[in-house]
Amino acid sequence: MVEEVTLPKLTRKMEGYRGGGMNGEAQIDLGLDGGALDMEFTLGGLDAQLYKQWGITTLAGVPLRFCGAYQRDDTGEVTAVEIVTRGRFSEIDPGSAKSGDNTQTKLSFKATYFKLLWDGQELIEIDVINLIEKVAGVDRLEKQRAALGL
């Protein structure tokens, strides 16, 4: 059971550009930053399956799903939130084990795929391997894939 998850801090690589005739610098978007889809999470106890997935040779070899719900205090409205991701582990930290104490395993995960669903509606889908970046249903890389014949 996941006790805690640190979701990806979605970041973009930006580079300043100031061409001739420009009165200032504009930030050019160069795509995702390295580490933009990184995640960390903590499990209660130990899980043998994690070790079986260690060193997996494919970029998207470990599929994970996290789901939860948020409830508003003012209206009582409940929102379902789901994260679907694929990638591989970069760190498995089993911590220490002491008789009579809870154990935890901390994991670092390098994702190549990330999808955020909010009440079943897709807000973000990023697939680094297949050049897909959808935001609120708009495929922002569709023209680039078409230009590349993908």
Rosetta constraint file for C-alpha pairs under 8 A:
AtomPair CA 1 CA 43 HARMONIC 5.63 0.50
AtomPair CA 1 CA 44 HARMONIC 5.88 0.50
AtomPair CA 2 CA 41 HARMONIC 6.96 0.50
AtomPair CA 2 CA 42 HARMONIC 5.79 0.50
AtomPair CA 2 CA 43 HARMONIC 4.43 0.50
AtomPair CA 2 CA 44 HARMONIC 6.44 0.50
AtomPair CA 3 CA 41 HARMONIC 7.61 0.50
AtomPair CA 3 CA 42 HARMONIC 5.61 0.50
AtomPair CA 3 CA 43 HARMONIC 5.48 0.50
AtomPair CA 3 CA 44 HARMONIC 6.23 0.50
AtomPair CA 4 CA 41 HARMONIC 5.50 0.50
AtomPair CA 4 CA 42 HARMONIC 5.18 0.50
AtomPair CA 4 CA 43 HARMONIC 7.25 0.50
AtomPair CA 5 CA 39 HARMONIC 7.46 0.50
AtomPair CA 5 CA 40 HARMONIC 5.86 0.50
AtomPair CA 5 CA 41 HARMONIC 4.12 0.50
AtomPair CA 5 CA 42 HARMONIC 6.40 0.50
AtomPair CA 6 CA 39 HARMONIC 5.67 0.50
AtomPair CA 6 CA 40 HARMONIC 5.06 0.50
AtomPair CA 6 CA 41 HARMONIC 5.93 0.50
AtomPair CA 7 CA 38 HARMONIC 7.60 0.50
AtomPair CA 7 CA 39 HARMONIC 5.34 0.50
AtomPair CA 7 CA 40 HARMONIC 7.04 0.50
AtomPair CA 8 CA 36 HARMONIC 6.31 0.50
AtomPair CA 8 CA 37 HARMONIC 4.87 0.50
AtomPair CA 8 CA 38 HARMONIC 5.23 0.50
AtomPair CA 8 CA 39 HARMONIC 5.19 0.50
AtomPair CA 9 CA 36 HARMONIC 5.93 0.50
AtomPair CA 9 CA 37 HARMONIC 6.82 0.50
AtomPair CA 9 CA 38 HARMONIC 7.42 0.50
AtomPair CA 10 CA 32 HARMONIC 7.83 0.50
AtomPair CA 10 CA 36 HARMONIC 4.90 0.50
AtomPair CA 10 CA 37 HARMONIC 6.37 0.50
AtomPair CA 11 CA 32 HARMONIC 6.09 0.50
AtomPair CA 11 CA 33 HARMONIC 5.58 0.50
AtomPair CA 11 CA 36 HARMONIC 5.11 0.50
AtomPair CA 12 CA 29 HARMONIC 6.95 0.50
AtomPair CA 12 CA 30 HARMONIC 7.16 0.50
AtomPair CA 12 CA 31 HARMONIC 5.61 0.50
AtomPair CA 12 CA 32 HARMONIC 4.29 0.50
AtomPair CA 12 CA 33 HARMONIC 4.76 0.50
AtomPair CA 12 CA 36 HARMONIC 7.24 0.50
AtomPair CA 13 CA 29 HARMONIC 6.19 0.50
AtomPair CA 13 CA 30 HARMONIC 5.32 0.50
AtomPair CA 13 CA 31 HARMONIC 5.71 0.50
AtomPair CA 13 CA 32 HARMONIC 5.53 0.50
AtomPair CA 13 CA 33 HARMONIC 4.58 0.50
AtomPair CA 13 CA 34 HARMONIC 7.97 0.50
AtomPair CA 14 CA 27 HARMONIC 5.74 0.50
AtomPair CA 14 CA 28 HARMONIC 5.44 0.50
AtomPair CA 14 CA 29 HARMONIC 4.82 0.50
AtomPair CA 14 CA 30 HARMONIC 5.81 0.50
AtomPair CA 14 CA 31 HARMONIC 7.76 0.50
AtomPair CA 15 CA 27 HARMONIC 5.36 0.50
AtomPair CA 15 CA 28 HARMONIC 5.16 0.50
AtomPair CA 15 CA 29 HARMONIC 6.75 0.50
AtomPair CA 15 CA 30 HARMONIC 7.24 0.50
AtomPair CA 16 CA 25 HARMONIC 5.95 0.50
AtomPair CA 16 CA 26 HARMONIC 5.69 0.50
AtomPair CA 16 CA 27 HARMONIC 4.57 0.50
AtomPair CA 16 CA 28 HARMONIC 6.11 0.50
AtomPair CA 17 CA 25 HARMONIC 5.39 0.50
AtomPair CA 17 CA 26 HARMONIC 5.34 0.50
AtomPair CA 17 CA 27 HARMONIC 6.14 0.50
AtomPair CA 17 CA 28 HARMONIC 6.55 0.50
AtomPair CA 18 CA 22 HARMONIC 6.07 0.50
AtomPair CA 18 CA 23 HARMONIC 7.95 0.50
AtomPair CA 18 CA 24 HARMONIC 6.23 0.50
AtomPair CA 18 CA 25 HARMONIC 4.63 0.50
AtomPair CA 18 CA 26 HARMONIC 6.37 0.50
AtomPair CA 32 CA 36 HARMONIC 6.11 0.50
AtomPair CA 35 CA 110 HARMONIC 7.32 0.50
AtomPair CA 37 CA 110 HARMONIC 6.66 0.50
AtomPair CA 37 CA 111 HARMONIC 5.40 0.50
AtomPair CA 37 CA 112 HARMONIC 6.99 0.50
AtomPair CA 37 CA 113 HARMONIC 7.75 0.50
AtomPair CA 37 CA 114 HARMONIC 7.04 0.50
AtomPair CA 38 CA 108 HARMONIC 7.48 0.50
AtomPair CA 38 CA 109 HARMONIC 5.79 0.50
AtomPair CA 38 CA 110 HARMONIC 4.86 0.50
AtomPair CA 38 CA 111 HARMONIC 5.84 0.50
AtomPair CA 39 CA 108 HARMONIC 6.01 0.50
AtomPair CA 39 CA 109 HARMONIC 5.10 0.50
AtomPair CA 39 CA 110 HARMONIC 6.64 0.50
AtomPair CA 39 CA 111 HARMONIC 7.41 0.50
AtomPair CA 40 CA 106 HARMONIC 7.32 0.50
AtomPair CA 40 CA 107 HARMONIC 5.56 0.50
AtomPair CA 40 CA 108 HARMONIC 4.54 0.50
AtomPair CA 40 CA 109 HARMONIC 5.95 0.50
AtomPair CA 41 CA 106 HARMONIC 5.90 0.50
AtomPair CA 41 CA 107 HARMONIC 5.41 0.50
AtomPair CA 41 CA 108 HARMONIC 6.79 0.50
AtomPair CA 42 CA 104 HARMONIC 6.56 0.50
AtomPair CA 42 CA 105 HARMONIC 5.60 0.50
AtomPair CA 42 CA 106 HARMONIC 4.43 0.50
AtomPair CA 42 CA 107 HARMONIC 6.22 0.50
AtomPair CA 43 CA 104 HARMONIC 5.56 0.50
AtomPair CA 43 CA 105 HARMONIC 5.14 0.50
AtomPair CA 43 CA 106 HARMONIC 6.44 0.50
AtomPair CA 44 CA 102 HARMONIC 7.47 0.50
AtomPair CA 44 CA 103 HARMONIC 6.16 0.50
AtomPair CA 44 CA 104 HARMONIC 4.63 0.50
AtomPair CA 44 CA 105 HARMONIC 6.49 0.50
AtomPair CA 45 CA 102 HARMONIC 6.98 0.50
AtomPair CA 45 CA 103 HARMONIC 4.70 0.50
AtomPair CA 45 CA 104 HARMONIC 4.74 0.50
AtomPair CA 45 CA 105 HARMONIC 6.26 0.50
AtomPair CA 46 CA 94 HARMONIC 7.11 0.50
AtomPair CA 46 CA 103 HARMONIC 7.28 0.50
AtomPair CA 46 CA 104 HARMONIC 6.74 0.50
AtomPair CA 46 CA 105 HARMONIC 6.10 0.50
AtomPair CA 47 CA 51 HARMONIC 7.53 0.50
AtomPair CA 48 CA 52 HARMONIC 6.59 0.50
AtomPair CA 49 CA 53 HARMONIC 6.48 0.50
AtomPair CA 50 CA 54 HARMONIC 6.44 0.50
AtomPair CA 50 CA 92 HARMONIC 7.97 0.50
AtomPair CA 53 CA 62 HARMONIC 6.91 0.50
AtomPair CA 53 CA 88 HARMONIC 7.79 0.50
AtomPair CA 53 CA 89 HARMONIC 7.76 0.50
AtomPair CA 54 CA 88 HARMONIC 7.65 0.50
AtomPair CA 54 CA 89 HARMONIC 6.39 0.50
AtomPair CA 55 CA 88 HARMONIC 7.63 0.50
AtomPair CA 55 CA 89 HARMONIC 7.38 0.50
AtomPair CA 56 CA 61 HARMONIC 6.27 0.50
AtomPair CA 56 CA 62 HARMONIC 7.73 0.50
AtomPair CA 56 CA 88 HARMONIC 6.78 0.50
AtomPair CA 57 CA 61 HARMONIC 7.15 0.50
AtomPair CA 58 CA 87 HARMONIC 7.99 0.50
AtomPair CA 58 CA 88 HARMONIC 7.88 0.50
AtomPair CA 59 CA 87 HARMONIC 5.52 0.50
AtomPair CA 59 CA 88 HARMONIC 6.54 0.50
AtomPair CA 59 CA 112 HARMONIC 6.73 0.50
AtomPair CA 60 CA 86 HARMONIC 4.84 0.50
AtomPair CA 60 CA 87 HARMONIC 3.98 0.50
AtomPair CA 60 CA 88 HARMONIC 6.44 0.50
AtomPair CA 60 CA 111 HARMONIC 7.16 0.50
AtomPair CA 60 CA 112 HARMONIC 6.09 0.50
AtomPair CA 60 CA 113 HARMONIC 7.20 0.50
AtomPair CA 61 CA 86 HARMONIC 6.60 0.50
AtomPair CA 61 CA 87 HARMONIC 5.70 0.50
AtomPair CA 61 CA 88 HARMONIC 6.15 0.50
AtomPair CA 62 CA 86 HARMONIC 5.40 0.50
AtomPair CA 62 CA 87 HARMONIC 5.26 0.50
AtomPair CA 62 CA 88 HARMONIC 5.38 0.50
AtomPair CA 62 CA 89 HARMONIC 7.91 0.50
AtomPair CA 63 CA 84 HARMONIC 7.59 0.50
AtomPair CA 63 CA 85 HARMONIC 5.89 0.50
AtomPair CA 63 CA 86 HARMONIC 4.37 0.50
AtomPair CA 63 CA 87 HARMONIC 6.73 0.50
AtomPair CA 64 CA 84 HARMONIC 5.95 0.50
AtomPair CA 64 CA 85 HARMONIC 5.29 0.50
AtomPair CA 64 CA 86 HARMONIC 6.09 0.50
AtomPair CA 65 CA 82 HARMONIC 7.20 0.50
AtomPair CA 65 CA 83 HARMONIC 5.61 0.50
AtomPair CA 65 CA 84 HARMONIC 4.58 0.50
AtomPair CA 65 CA 85 HARMONIC 6.35 0.50
AtomPair CA 66 CA 82 HARMONIC 5.72 0.50
AtomPair CA 66 CA 83 HARMONIC 5.03 0.50
AtomPair CA 66 CA 84 HARMONIC 6.58 0.50
AtomPair CA 67 CA 80 HARMONIC 7.39 0.50
AtomPair CA 67 CA 81 HARMONIC 5.71 0.50
AtomPair CA 67 CA 82 HARMONIC 4.29 0.50
AtomPair CA 67 CA 83 HARMONIC 6.25 0.50
AtomPair CA 68 CA 80 HARMONIC 5.99 0.50
AtomPair CA 68 CA 81 HARMONIC 5.37 0.50
AtomPair CA 68 CA 82 HARMONIC 6.47 0.50
AtomPair CA 69 CA 78 HARMONIC 6.45 0.50
AtomPair CA 69 CA 79 HARMONIC 5.44 0.50
AtomPair CA 69 CA 80 HARMONIC 4.48 0.50
AtomPair CA 69 CA 81 HARMONIC 5.77 0.50
AtomPair CA 70 CA 78 HARMONIC 5.56 0.50
AtomPair CA 70 CA 79 HARMONIC 5.19 0.50
AtomPair CA 70 CA 80 HARMONIC 6.62 0.50
AtomPair CA 70 CA 81 HARMONIC 7.61 0.50
AtomPair CA 71 CA 76 HARMONIC 5.83 0.50
AtomPair CA 71 CA 77 HARMONIC 5.55 0.50
AtomPair CA 71 CA 78 HARMONIC 4.33 0.50
AtomPair CA 71 CA 79 HARMONIC 6.35 0.50
AtomPair CA 72 CA 76 HARMONIC 5.03 0.50
AtomPair CA 72 CA 77 HARMONIC 5.40 0.50
AtomPair CA 72 CA 78 HARMONIC 6.54 0.50
AtomPair CA 73 CA 77 HARMONIC 7.92 0.50
AtomPair CA 79 CA 118 HARMONIC 7.07 0.50
AtomPair CA 79 CA 119 HARMONIC 5.73 0.50
AtomPair CA 80 CA 118 HARMONIC 6.01 0.50
AtomPair CA 80 CA 119 HARMONIC 4.75 0.50
AtomPair CA 80 CA 120 HARMONIC 7.34 0.50
AtomPair CA 81 CA 116 HARMONIC 7.38 0.50
AtomPair CA 81 CA 117 HARMONIC 5.76 0.50
AtomPair CA 81 CA 118 HARMONIC 4.84 0.50
AtomPair CA 81 CA 119 HARMONIC 6.12 0.50
AtomPair CA 81 CA 120 HARMONIC 7.72 0.50
AtomPair CA 82 CA 116 HARMONIC 5.95 0.50
AtomPair CA 82 CA 117 HARMONIC 5.05 0.50
AtomPair CA 82 CA 118 HARMONIC 6.66 0.50
AtomPair CA 82 CA 120 HARMONIC 7.91 0.50
AtomPair CA 83 CA 114 HARMONIC 7.12 0.50
AtomPair CA 83 CA 115 HARMONIC 5.66 0.50
AtomPair CA 83 CA 116 HARMONIC 4.88 0.50
AtomPair CA 83 CA 117 HARMONIC 6.42 0.50
AtomPair CA 84 CA 113 HARMONIC 7.91 0.50
AtomPair CA 84 CA 114 HARMONIC 5.88 0.50
AtomPair CA 84 CA 115 HARMONIC 5.10 0.50
AtomPair CA 84 CA 116 HARMONIC 6.75 0.50
AtomPair CA 85 CA 111 HARMONIC 6.51 0.50
AtomPair CA 85 CA 112 HARMONIC 7.64 0.50
AtomPair CA 85 CA 113 HARMONIC 5.19 0.50
AtomPair CA 85 CA 114 HARMONIC 4.47 0.50
AtomPair CA 85 CA 115 HARMONIC 6.28 0.50
AtomPair CA 86 CA 111 HARMONIC 5.45 0.50
AtomPair CA 86 CA 112 HARMONIC 6.00 0.50
AtomPair CA 86 CA 113 HARMONIC 5.03 0.50
AtomPair CA 86 CA 114 HARMONIC 6.83 0.50
AtomPair CA 87 CA 109 HARMONIC 6.86 0.50
AtomPair CA 87 CA 110 HARMONIC 5.53 0.50
AtomPair CA 87 CA 111 HARMONIC 4.01 0.50
AtomPair CA 87 CA 112 HARMONIC 5.24 0.50
AtomPair CA 87 CA 113 HARMONIC 6.73 0.50
AtomPair CA 88 CA 109 HARMONIC 5.71 0.50
AtomPair CA 88 CA 110 HARMONIC 5.52 0.50
AtomPair CA 88 CA 111 HARMONIC 6.49 0.50
AtomPair CA 89 CA 107 HARMONIC 6.99 0.50
AtomPair CA 89 CA 108 HARMONIC 5.78 0.50
AtomPair CA 89 CA 109 HARMONIC 4.44 0.50
AtomPair CA 89 CA 110 HARMONIC 6.13 0.50
AtomPair CA 90 CA 107 HARMONIC 7.72 0.50
AtomPair CA 90 CA 108 HARMONIC 5.49 0.50
AtomPair CA 90 CA 109 HARMONIC 5.68 0.50
AtomPair CA 90 CA 110 HARMONIC 6.47 0.50
AtomPair CA 91 CA 106 HARMONIC 7.96 0.50
AtomPair CA 91 CA 107 HARMONIC 5.54 0.50
AtomPair CA 91 CA 108 HARMONIC 4.94 0.50
AtomPair CA 91 CA 109 HARMONIC 7.19 0.50
AtomPair CA 92 CA 105 HARMONIC 6.99 0.50
AtomPair CA 92 CA 106 HARMONIC 6.06 0.50
AtomPair CA 92 CA 107 HARMONIC 4.75 0.50
AtomPair CA 92 CA 108 HARMONIC 6.70 0.50
AtomPair CA 93 CA 105 HARMONIC 5.58 0.50
AtomPair CA 93 CA 106 HARMONIC 4.98 0.50
AtomPair CA 93 CA 107 HARMONIC 6.16 0.50
AtomPair CA 94 CA 103 HARMONIC 7.88 0.50
AtomPair CA 94 CA 104 HARMONIC 6.32 0.50
AtomPair CA 94 CA 105 HARMONIC 4.31 0.50
AtomPair CA 94 CA 106 HARMONIC 6.33 0.50
AtomPair CA 95 CA 103 HARMONIC 7.43 0.50
AtomPair CA 95 CA 104 HARMONIC 6.52 0.50
AtomPair CA 95 CA 105 HARMONIC 6.26 0.50
AtomPair CA 95 CA 106 HARMONIC 7.47 0.50
AtomPair CA 96 CA 103 HARMONIC 6.95 0.50
AtomPair CA 96 CA 104 HARMONIC 7.99 0.50
AtomPair CA 97 CA 101 HARMONIC 7.24 0.50
AtomPair CA 97 CA 102 HARMONIC 7.64 0.50
AtomPair CA 97 CA 103 HARMONIC 5.76 0.50
AtomPair CA 98 CA 102 HARMONIC 7.72 0.50
AtomPair CA 98 CA 103 HARMONIC 7.70 0.50
AtomPair CA 112 CA 126 HARMONIC 7.80 0.50
AtomPair CA 112 CA 127 HARMONIC 6.06 0.50
AtomPair CA 112 CA 128 HARMONIC 5.31 0.50
AtomPair CA 112 CA 129 HARMONIC 6.64 0.50
AtomPair CA 113 CA 125 HARMONIC 7.55 0.50
AtomPair CA 113 CA 126 HARMONIC 5.55 0.50
AtomPair CA 113 CA 127 HARMONIC 4.47 0.50
AtomPair CA 113 CA 128 HARMONIC 6.27 0.50
AtomPair CA 113 CA 129 HARMONIC 7.85 0.50
AtomPair CA 114 CA 124 HARMONIC 7.57 0.50
AtomPair CA 114 CA 125 HARMONIC 5.71 0.50
AtomPair CA 114 CA 126 HARMONIC 5.21 0.50
AtomPair CA 114 CA 127 HARMONIC 6.62 0.50
AtomPair CA 115 CA 122 HARMONIC 7.28 0.50
AtomPair CA 115 CA 123 HARMONIC 7.65 0.50
AtomPair CA 115 CA 124 HARMONIC 5.45 0.50
AtomPair CA 115 CA 125 HARMONIC 4.29 0.50
AtomPair CA 115 CA 126 HARMONIC 6.38 0.50
AtomPair CA 116 CA 122 HARMONIC 6.07 0.50
AtomPair CA 116 CA 123 HARMONIC 5.65 0.50
AtomPair CA 116 CA 124 HARMONIC 5.13 0.50
AtomPair CA 116 CA 125 HARMONIC 6.55 0.50
AtomPair CA 117 CA 121 HARMONIC 5.22 0.50
AtomPair CA 117 CA 122 HARMONIC 4.48 0.50
AtomPair CA 117 CA 123 HARMONIC 5.74 0.50
AtomPair CA 117 CA 124 HARMONIC 7.29 0.50
AtomPair CA 118 CA 122 HARMONIC 6.42 0.50
AtomPair CA 118 CA 123 HARMONIC 6.65 0.50
AtomPair CA 122 CA 135 HARMONIC 7.95 0.50
AtomPair CA 122 CA 136 HARMONIC 6.26 0.50
AtomPair CA 122 CA 137 HARMONIC 6.80 0.50
AtomPair CA 123 CA 134 HARMONIC 7.75 0.50
AtomPair CA 123 CA 135 HARMONIC 5.64 0.50
AtomPair CA 123 CA 136 HARMONIC 4.51 0.50
AtomPair CA 123 CA 137 HARMONIC 7.00 0.50
AtomPair CA 124 CA 133 HARMONIC 7.48 0.50
AtomPair CA 124 CA 134 HARMONIC 5.64 0.50
AtomPair CA 124 CA 135 HARMONIC 4.77 0.50
AtomPair CA 124 CA 136 HARMONIC 6.27 0.50
AtomPair CA 124 CA 137 HARMONIC 7.84 0.50
AtomPair CA 125 CA 132 HARMONIC 7.33 0.50
AtomPair CA 125 CA 133 HARMONIC 5.71 0.50
AtomPair CA 125 CA 134 HARMONIC 4.98 0.50
AtomPair CA 125 CA 135 HARMONIC 6.67 0.50
AtomPair CA 126 CA 131 HARMONIC 7.93 0.50
AtomPair CA 126 CA 132 HARMONIC 5.57 0.50
AtomPair CA 126 CA 133 HARMONIC 4.48 0.50
AtomPair CA 126 CA 134 HARMONIC 6.38 0.50
AtomPair CA 127 CA 131 HARMONIC 5.96 0.50
AtomPair CA 127 CA 132 HARMONIC 4.91 0.50
AtomPair CA 127 CA 133 HARMONIC 6.42 0.50
AtomPair CA 128 CA 132 HARMONIC 6.47 0.50
AtomPair CA 128 CA 133 HARMONIC 7.92 0.50
AtomPair CA 131 CA 141 HARMONIC 6.60 0.50
AtomPair CA 131 CA 145 HARMONIC 6.84 0.50
AtomPair CA 132 CA 139 HARMONIC 6.95 0.50
AtomPair CA 132 CA 140 HARMONIC 7.52 0.50
AtomPair CA 132 CA 141 HARMONIC 5.82 0.50
AtomPair CA 132 CA 142 HARMONIC 7.26 0.50
AtomPair CA 133 CA 139 HARMONIC 5.76 0.50
AtomPair CA 133 CA 140 HARMONIC 5.62 0.50
AtomPair CA 133 CA 141 HARMONIC 5.89 0.50
AtomPair CA 134 CA 138 HARMONIC 5.17 0.50
AtomPair CA 134 CA 139 HARMONIC 4.25 0.50
AtomPair CA 134 CA 140 HARMONIC 5.84 0.50
AtomPair CA 134 CA 141 HARMONIC 7.74 0.50
AtomPair CA 135 CA 139 HARMONIC 6.64 0.50
AtomPair CA 135 CA 140 HARMONIC 7.32 0.50
AtomPair CA 141 CA 145 HARMONIC 6.33 0.50
AtomPair CA 142 CA 146 HARMONIC 6.28 0.50
AtomPair CA 143 CA 147 HARMONIC 6.08 0.50
AtomPair CA 144 CA 148 HARMONIC 6.27 0.50
AtomPair CA 145 CA 149 HARMONIC 6.10 0.50
AtomPair CA 145 CA 150 HARMONIC 4.92 0.50
AtomPair CA 146 CA 150 HARMONIC 5.76 0.50
